[in-house]
Structure formats: structure tokens, C-alpha cells
Amino acid sequence: MTRSPMTLILFCVMSSLISCSFPDEKITENTKNDACRQDLLGALSAFSSDLGLPIQISPKDATVIFDHGEVSKSYGRDGYKYTVTFGLETKEDGCNLVFYKKEKVGPGHESTTKSDFGSVLLTACGCENRD
């Protein structure tokens, strides 16, 4: 049995969609405290410095993550507006803040990419499924 190229492409796209999971968790109520808040801000700072993301980090970012399980940050570079999104996910080592989405908008260009661009272990925070 031979498959057409379109069938193979469709199979690959569907396989990648099924195999990819994106962060969809929240901070547990018993760890919504100052230690977890500092852990979240430290993780965002690590992404900023290690990946060269010129994002402005504020104490409000931890509150947004406490309330919504994720935070998006925007910045401009080379005439484009970038928005990066970080969410919570439990991995083998525990609760992690995951950089999972990049959006790029500019003259004649608009794209969104979702992937696991990196994660930082949160030692003072617990994660659980969002309801």
C-alpha cells in the first residue's frame, strides 16, 4: 500500500499534535506564598537572562501565575512585537515553569510557535491540574 505525500504530511501533523502537551496546571493553594512567589520571579529572570529575552519582570507576574497558571510577556525587537508565554507543568522532577509559546507580529508577518522551549524547576511551588 502506498501513501500519497499529502496523507503522510497529514499523518505527521496529527501525530505531532497528539504527542505535544502544553502546560495546563496551576499552583496549589498551600504553596501560594512568598517563597513560591520568589521562585516564580527567579524562574522568569532565569529565562530572561539565559535566553536573552528582554522582558520586564514584575511582582505582579507571580500573582498572574497564581490566578491563571500562566503569564505572557511582550517586548519589541527589530520592528517586531514578540509575546512569550510561560505556564506550569509537572515533570519528572516536580513543578516547572515552562516557556511554551512564542508569537511574532510585524510588517507582513504573524506567527505563533508552541513547543517546550525550556523549563525551570520551582522548588517552593506545587502544581496541580486546573479545574
C-alpha positions in Angstrom: 0.0 0.0 0.0 1.5 3.4 -1.0 0.5 6.7 0.6 0.3 10.0 -1.1 2.6 12.8 0.1 -0.5 14.7 1.4 -1.5 11.7 3.6 2.0 11.5 5.0 2.1 15.2 5.8 -1.4 15.0 7.5 -0.3 12.0 9.5 2.9 13.8 10.7 0.9 16.9 11.7 -1.7 14.9 13.5 1.0 12.8 15.3 2.8 15.9 16.5 -0.4 17.5 17.7 -1.3 14.4 19.7 2.1 13.9 21.2 2.5 17.5 22.2 1.1 18.6 25.5 1.1 22.1 26.7 1.2 23.4 30.3 -2.3 23.4 31.9 -1.7 23.4 35.6 -2.0 25.8 38.5 -0.2 26.5 41.7 -1.5 24.5 44.7 -3.3 26.6 47.3 -1.0 25.6 50.1 2.1 26.8 48.2 0.7 30.2 47.1 3.1 32.1 49.4 6.1 34.4 49.4 8.6 31.6 48.8 6.7 30.4 45.7 6.3 34.0 44.5 10.1 34.5 44.7 10.7 31.1 43.0 8.4 32.1 40.1 10.1 35.5 39.7 13.5 33.8 39.8 12.4 31.4 37.1 11.2 34.3 34.9 14.6 36.1 35.5 16.4 32.9 34.5 14.5 32.7 31.2 15.2 36.4 30.6 19.0 36.2 31.2 19.7 32.7 29.8 17.6 33.1 26.6 18.2 36.8 26.1 14.5 37.7 26.4 14.3 41.4 27.2 11.1 41.0 29.2 10.2 43.3 32.2 9.6 41.2 35.3 7.3 42.5 38.0 5.9 41.1 41.3 2.5 41.2 39.6 3.7 38.4 37.3 3.7 35.9 40.2 0.1 37.0 41.1 -1.0 36.4 37.4 0.5 32.9 37.5 -1.2 32.2 40.9 -4.5 33.3 39.4 -4.3 31.9 35.9 -1.5 29.3 35.8 0.4 31.2 33.1 1.8 34.6 32.2 2.6 36.3 28.9 5.2 39.0 28.4 5.8 41.2 25.4 8.8 43.1 24.0 9.8 44.7 20.8 12.9 43.9 18.7 13.9 44.7 15.1 10.5 46.1 14.3 8.6 43.1 15.5 6.4 42.6 18.6 7.2 39.3 20.4 5.0 37.8 23.0 6.3 34.8 25.0 4.1 32.7 27.3 5.1 30.7 30.4 2.9 28.1 32.0 3.0 25.4 34.8 3.6 21.7 34.3 4.5 18.8 36.5 7.5 17.0 35.1 9.6 14.1 36.5 11.5 16.5 38.8 8.4 18.3 40.1 6.5 21.6 39.3 8.1 23.5 36.5 7.6 26.9 34.8 7.7 26.1 31.1 8.4 28.5 28.2 6.0 27.1 25.7 4.7 29.7 23.2 6.2 32.4 21.1 4.3 34.9 19.0 5.9 37.3 16.4 3.9 40.1 14.8 5.3 42.7 12.5 5.0 44.2 9.0 3.7 41.4 6.7 4.4 38.7 9.3 2.4 37.0 12.0 3.4 33.6 13.5 2.8 31.5 16.6 5.0 28.6 17.7 4.3 26.2 20.5 6.9 23.9 21.9 8.9 23.2 25.0 11.5 26.0 24.7 12.8 25.2 28.2 11.7 24.9 31.8 12.8 25.9 35.3 12.1 23.7 38.3 10.1 25.5 41.0 11.4 24.1 44.4 9.0 26.2 46.5 5.8 25.7 44.5 3.5 22.8 43.9 1.4 22.2 40.8 -1.9 20.6 40.2 -4.4 20.3 37.3 -6.6 23.3 36.6 -10.2 22.6 37.2 
